[in-house]
Each structure stands twice: as structure tokens, then as C-alpha cells.
């Protein structure tokens, strides 16, 4: 029997069992639509995280005092064991110089950070103030562009650049270039305002100034850093720079064979960890939605068994006029595949429509400040269709096999 004839017979079976077929199709529709919508949310979340973490700069590395092995985020190259937090030892100018000798390092910036009382027009706010040792390094390490003004320059004294949120939201009156702020009782002029960064890096809510005036106003001792920021020459050098930084600091700080008292992390590692979490969450939700597909598969199998029983005499007639077992099996496999195809097509359409409507719907429910992104990869649509057709044919395989094995005489006499 030609495939074209088998296909027509499969379509005829589908059309002549409308109610039962559509009840079966609904199970596939719900499963496919749910998977498409859920996976699109997960893909959108990953894209959103990647874009925002990309704003952190995947080529950035941070050295911090203290080592937290229990977090699993850092590796202990010093050879020491144990768990828990290692007592903090300050980062110093010596550490800064050691890091500058690491291969693959383009810029190094020592940073001190502390909260301070910041006044503007007699209005007070407690804000994070950061002092930077190298204004040129800050300009290259900072991932947020300027909205107005300029970056810090070498030789600057009582000047600051501020985050976008501080400029627009912290005080009743918006801040502008050349306005003065009082930080812990000392005046500083605003020379730059950063563009909005989305809040991931925290730059929206920080004040940056040269390190010497920062040490004075924050009452921090010399030769001390809260952290050291590093920018690698390129993304491929990040891992080797992290390892070499950790190795050299281990030697210079006399920690060979001892527990480390510092941590070296990269934005690349953070990005990979967060993406792993979002992928796991998406897979978990998709697995829940896949239960609907299993229910749909059971429905298809039930429908196909019923179809075989209803078409027993027709099967006998087909075999009596020369149809082979393989021809009968192909007809019923095509019929179950068609059920999966129709359910998949409708499910994909509904899932795509829901995915497109979700950002605006959730934006209204959660508020305008919440941004929800959905992404529907073409591969997802193709995979969803193949899975739905595959489930249909797998569910119909046993009924189709049973139909193909019916004896013509028994089939013709079936009541």
C-alpha cells in the first residue's frame, strides 16, 4: 500500500472519531503549551541574567579578604583543609603589587568601601562610599557608562562620581553635575553621574572618589583595602589569571600549606553559577509540565485501542483484498502521529501566545519596576513538535501492532 493511501486512511480515522480524538488532543495541547511557555520564561530569565551579568563584565576578577570554603565558590590552593570562615587579614599595597605582576591582568584597582552620612541641601542619607586607588583602572573596570560629566582623573581630590539612583531617587531634589555633597562633614563636588545599570552590580547606589580623600573622610588607615578589582586582558585569560593570582598571593602572604585568608572570584564564575540555577529551575518546571504529555500519551493509547476495535471489520476487509500487516500498522501509526501533530501544533501556538503575553501581564501584576523577559528559540518549537508526534506514535505503537496481527477471518466475523 502506498504511503499516500495510508495517510488518507489515517486522516479518515481521525475525522470519524472527532470527540474522542479532540479529547485526546487536549492532553497533548496542554502539555506542549505549558512546556513552551515555561521554557520560554526560563530562556528569557537566562538571557536577562546573562545580559545583566554581562554588565558586570565576565573578564572581571575580585580579590577579597577572608576565605569561605563552605560556600563552595572558591578553591583552596594553599593546601589547607577544614571548613568555615578563615579569619580576615587585610589586603595591602604589597598584594596590589603582586597582582599587577600576574600574566593576563590589564588593570588593577584597590578599593575601600564604607557607609557614610551624605548631606544634600540639609537632607541626609546613609550611602556606600568607595575609594579607588587608580582612576584610570576604575574607568576601564567599571561596567556602567556615564550619563553625564566625566570619570575621575589622577590628581583629583574632593570630587566624586555618583550612581544614577543616588542622583535621581535618594533626595527630594535631583542631583546634577557641579553640585556639592557633604560626606561626613567634608564637601565634595559631583563631576560625573553614571547611567542606570539595572541594579545588578550595585553601581546605581554608590559614590566613587579617589582613595586618599576617601581614607580621610571614611577614617580608614593607609595601606589597607577592602577588595582589589582586576580586569583581565581578555575573557580567555580569566581562569589562568584567577589561578595565578591565587598562587602568587598564597606565596607572598606566606600561606603555603596553610588555610587561605583571602578569596579570588570572577564574574565569569558567578555568571555560570546563576545560569546553572536558572537552567535547573527551568528543567524542574518543564518536568512538571511534561506530566500533561504523559497523560496525553495515555489518552492516545486508549483512543487507538478503541479505534482498532471499531475498525476491526475494516481491517479484515483490507487484509482480504491484499493489505499486509505492515500496511495496517503504518495506517494506525500515522493516525496516532497525526493526533500528536495536531496537539503539538495547537499547543505550540497557545504556548507562544501565552509566552508573548506574559511580560506585559506580569508587569502589570508585579509592578512597572519588574522586568520579565521571555525567549522562544526556534529549536524549542521544533523539539516540541517532534516530541508531541513521537509521543503520539509511541503511544499508538502497541494498538497498531495488535491491529496488524488480526487474522482476516476473525476480523471479518468480529461483532
C-alpha positions in Angstrom: 0.0 0.0 0.0 1.3 3.4 -0.9 2.1 5.9 1.9 -0.3 8.4 0.3 -3.2 5.9 0.6 -2.1 5.0 4.2 -2.1 8.7 5.1 -5.6 9.2 3.7 -6.9 6.3 5.7 -5.2 7.7 8.9 -6.8 11.1 8.3 -10.2 9.4 7.8 -9.9 7.5 11.1 -9.1 10.8 12.8 -12.0 12.7 11.3 -14.5 9.9 12.1 -13.8 9.9 15.8 -13.9 13.6 16.4 -15.0 13.9 20.0 -12.7 11.1 21.2 -9.8 12.4 19.1 -10.2 16.0 20.4 -10.4 14.9 24.0 -7.1 13.1 23.4 -5.6 16.0 21.6 -6.4 18.4 24.5 -4.0 16.4 26.7 -1.2 17.0 24.2 -2.2 20.6 23.8 -2.0 21.4 27.5 1.4 19.6 27.9 3.1 21.2 24.9 1.6 24.7 25.6 2.8 24.5 29.2 6.3 23.4 28.2 6.7 26.1 25.6 5.5 28.8 28.0 7.6 27.6 30.9 10.8 27.0 28.9 10.4 30.4 27.2 10.3 32.0 30.6 13.4 30.1 31.7 15.2 31.0 28.5 14.2 34.7 29.0 15.5 34.6 32.6 18.8 33.2 31.4 19.1 35.8 28.7 18.2 38.5 31.1 20.7 37.3 33.7 23.4 36.9 31.1 22.8 40.4 29.8 22.9 41.9 33.3 25.9 39.8 34.4 27.5 40.8 31.1 27.2 44.3 32.5 29.3 43.1 35.4 32.0 42.1 32.9 32.8 38.4 32.6 36.5 39.5 32.4 36.5 41.0 35.9 38.1 39.3 39.0 37.7 40.3 42.6 40.2 39.6 45.5 38.6 39.8 48.9 40.0 39.3 52.4 38.7 36.2 54.2 38.2 32.7 52.8 34.9 30.9 52.9 35.4 27.3 51.9 32.0 26.1 52.9 30.4 28.2 50.2 32.0 26.0 47.5 32.6 29.1 45.4 36.4 29.2 45.8 39.2 26.7 45.6 41.9 26.3 48.2 45.3 26.3 46.6 47.2 26.7 49.8 46.8 23.0 50.6 44.9 23.6 53.9 41.8 21.6 54.8 38.9 22.3 57.1 35.8 24.3 56.7 34.3 27.5 57.9 35.4 31.1 57.6 39.1 31.8 57.8 40.0 34.9 60.0 40.2 38.1 57.8 43.6 39.6 57.1 43.6 43.0 55.3 44.7 43.3 51.7 47.6 45.7 51.4 49.8 47.6 48.9 52.1 44.6 48.7 49.1 42.4 47.5 48.3 45.1 44.9 51.8 45.0 43.5 51.8 41.2 43.4 48.6 41.1 41.5 50.0 43.7 38.9 52.7 41.1 38.1 50.1 38.4 37.1 50.0 37.4 33.5 46.8 38.4 31.7 46.0 41.3 34.0 45.2 44.6 32.3 44.1 46.8 35.2 44.2 46.6 39.0 42.3 48.8 41.4 42.5 48.8 45.2 39.2 49.7 46.8 38.0 50.7 50.2 34.3 50.8 51.0 32.3 52.1 53.9 28.9 53.7 54.5 28.8 57.4 55.3 26.3 60.2 56.1 25.8 62.2 52.9 24.0 65.5 53.1 22.5 67.4 50.2 20.5 70.6 50.9 20.3 69.7 54.6 18.8 66.3 53.6 20.7 63.3 55.0 21.2 59.8 53.5 23.4 56.9 54.5 25.2 55.8 51.4 28.0 53.5 50.3 31.2 55.4 49.5 34.0 53.8 47.6 37.6 55.0 47.4 39.6 53.8 44.3 43.4 53.7 44.1 43.6 54.1 40.3 41.0 56.3 38.5 42.2 55.0 35.1 41.7 51.4 36.2 38.2 52.4 37.6 37.3 53.8 34.2 38.2 50.6 32.5 36.8 48.2 35.1 33.5 50.0 35.7 30.9 48.4 33.5 28.4 51.3 33.7 28.6 54.2 31.2 28.4 57.8 32.2 25.1 59.6 31.9 26.7 63.0 32.3 30.0 64.6 33.4 33.3 62.7 33.4 35.2 60.0 35.2 37.7 60.5 38.0 41.2 61.7 36.9 44.6 61.3 38.5 45.2 64.3 40.8 41.5 64.7 41.7 40.9 65.5 45.3 37.5 66.4 46.7 35.4 65.2 43.7 33.0 62.3 43.3 31.0 60.4 40.7 27.7 59.1 41.8 25.3 56.3 40.8 22.1 57.0 38.8 19.8 56.1 41.7 21.5 58.5 44.1 21.2 61.3 41.5 17.5 60.8 40.8 15.9 59.0 43.7 17.8 59.4 47.0 17.0 63.1 47.6 13.9 65.2 47.1 15.9 67.4 44.7 17.7 65.6 41.8 21.5 65.9 41.8 23.4 67.4 38.9 27.0 68.0 37.8 28.9 70.6 39.8 26.6 70.3 42.8 28.2 69.8 46.2 27.7 66.9 48.7 28.7 66.9 52.3 30.2 63.5 53.1 30.9 63.0 56.8 31.2 66.8 57.2 33.5 67.4 54.2 32.5 69.0 50.9 32.8 67.1 47.6 31.8 68.2 44.1 30.0 66.0 41.7 31.9 65.6 38.4 30.1 62.6 37.0 26.8 60.8 37.1 26.5 57.1 36.0 23.8 55.8 33.7 21.3 53.4 35.2 22.8 49.9 35.5 19.8 47.9 36.4 20.9 47.3 40.0 22.9 44.0 39.4 26.3 45.5 40.1 25.1 47.9 42.7 26.7 50.9 40.9 23.4 52.8 40.9 23.7 53.3 44.7 27.4 54.1 45.2 29.6 57.2 45.4 33.1 56.9 44.0 36.1 59.1 44.9 39.9 59.0 44.9 41.3 56.8 47.6 43.3 59.4 49.7 40.3 61.7 50.4 38.2 58.6 50.9 40.6 57.4 53.6 40.3 60.7 55.3 36.6 61.1 55.1 35.9 57.4 56.0 38.6 57.3 58.7 40.4 54.3 57.1 44.1 53.6 57.7 46.7 53.7 54.9 47.9 50.5 53.2 44.5 48.8 53.6 42.0 47.7 51.0 38.5 46.1 51.4 38.9 44.5 48.0 41.0 44.6 44.8 39.4 44.6 41.4 41.1 43.1 38.4 40.3 43.3 34.7 41.8 40.6 32.5 43.3 41.3 29.2 40.6 39.1 27.6 38.0 36.6 28.5 40.2 33.6 27.7 42.7 34.8 30.3 40.2 34.9 33.2 40.7 31.4 34.5 44.5 31.4 34.3 44.6 34.9 35.9 42.4 33.7 38.8 44.7 30.7 39.3 47.9 32.7 39.1 46.6 35.4 41.3 45.7 32.9 44.0 49.0 31.1 43.7 51.1 34.3 43.9 49.1 35.7 46.8 49.5 32.4 48.6 53.3 32.6 48.3 53.5 36.3 49.1 51.3 36.1 52.2 53.2 33.0 53.5 50.2 30.7 53.3 51.8 27.6 51.6 50.4 24.6 53.3 48.0 26.8 55.4 44.5 27.8 55.1 43.9 30.8 52.8 42.8 34.1 54.3 41.7 35.6 51.0 39.3 34.8 48.2 39.6 35.2 44.4 36.4 35.1 42.3 35.4 36.1 38.8 32.2 37.4 37.3 32.5 34.6 34.8 32.2 32.1 37.7 29.2 33.9 39.1 27.5 34.0 35.7 28.0 30.3 35.2 26.6 29.5 38.7 23.5 31.7 38.3 22.8 30.3 34.8 23.1 26.8 36.2 20.5 27.6 38.8 18.1 29.1 36.2 18.6 26.1 33.9 17.9 23.6 36.8 14.7 25.6 37.7 13.5 25.6 34.1 14.1 21.9 33.8 12.2 21.3 37.0 9.2 23.3 35.8 9.3 21.7 32.4 9.3 18.2 34.0 6.2 19.1 35.9 4.5 20.3 32.7 5.6 17.1 31.0 3.2 15.1 33.2 0.5 16.5 30.9 2.2 14.9 28.0 2.2 11.6 29.8 -1.5 11.9 30.4 -1.9 12.8 26.7 0.1 9.7 25.7 -2.2 7.5 27.8 -5.2 9.1 26.1 -3.8 8.5 22.7 -3.1 4.8 23.5 -6.7 4.5 24.8 -8.1 6.2 21.7 -6.0 3.9 19.4 -7.2 0.7 21.2 -10.8 1.9 20.7 -10.1 2.7 17.1 -8.7 -0.7 16.5 -11.8 -2.3 18.0 -14.1 -0.1 15.9 -12.2 -0.7 12.7 -11.8 -4.5 13.2 -14.1 -5.3 10.2 -12.5 -2.7 8.0 -9.1 -4.2 8.9 -10.4 -7.6 7.9 -11.6 -6.3 4.6 -8.3 -4.5 3.9 -6.4 -7.8 4.6 -8.8 -9.8 2.5 -8.0 -7.6 -0.5 -4.3 -7.9 0.0 -3.2 -5.4 2.7 -0.1 -6.6 4.5 0.5 -6.4 8.3 3.0 -3.6 7.8 0.3 -1.6 5.8 -2.2 -1.9 8.7 0.5 -0.9 11.2 1.6 2.1 9.2 -2.1 3.4 8.9 -2.6 3.3 12.7 0.9 4.7 13.5 0.1 7.6 11.1 -3.2 8.1 12.8 -1.6 8.3 16.3 1.2 10.5 14.9 -1.5 12.8 13.4 -3.1 13.2 16.8 0.3 14.1 18.3 0.9 16.6 15.4 -2.4 18.4 15.7 -2.0 18.6 19.5 1.6 19.8 19.1 0.7 22.5 16.6 -2.1 23.8 18.7 -0.1 23.6 21.9 2.9 25.5 20.3 0.5 28.2 19.1 -1.1 28.6 22.5 2.3 28.4 24.3 3.8 31.0 22.1 0.8 33.3 22.6 0.9 32.9 26.4 4.7 33.5 26.3 4.3 36.7 24.3 1.5 38.0 26.7 3.3 37.1 29.9 5.8 40.0 30.1 3.1 42.7 30.0 0.7 40.6 32.2 3.3 40.0 34.9 4.5 43.6 34.6 1.0 44.8 35.5 0.6 42.3 38.3 4.1 42.8 39.9 4.6 46.4 39.1 6.3 48.5 36.4 9.7 48.1 38.1 9.7 44.3 37.4 11.0 43.3 34.0 10.0 39.8 32.7 11.6 38.6 29.5 10.5 35.5 27.5 12.5 33.9 24.7 11.2 31.3 22.3 14.1 29.6 20.5 13.2 28.0 17.1 14.8 24.8 18.4 12.2 24.7 21.2 9.3 24.8 18.7 10.9 22.1 16.6 11.7 19.9 19.6 8.2 20.4 21.0 6.6 19.3 17.7 8.9 16.3 17.3 8.2 15.2 20.9 4.4 15.5 20.5 4.5 13.5 17.3 6.9 11.0 18.8 4.7 10.6 21.9 1.7 10.0 19.6 3.4 7.3 17.6 4.9 5.6 20.7 1.5 5.6 22.4 -0.1 4.1 19.3 2.6 1.5 18.6 1.0 -1.3 20.6 -2.5 -0.8 19.3 -1.1 -0.5 15.8 0.8 -3.8 16.3 -2.3 -5.5 17.6 -4.3 -4.3 14.6 -1.7 -5.6 12.2 -1.8 -9.1 13.7 -5.5 -9.5 13.4 -6.4 -12.6 11.2 -8.7 -11.6 8.3 -11.3 -14.3 9.0 -11.6 -13.4 12.7 -11.7 -9.7 11.9 -14.5 -10.1 9.3 -16.6 -12.2 11.8 -16.0 -9.6 14.6 -19.2 -8.1 16.1 
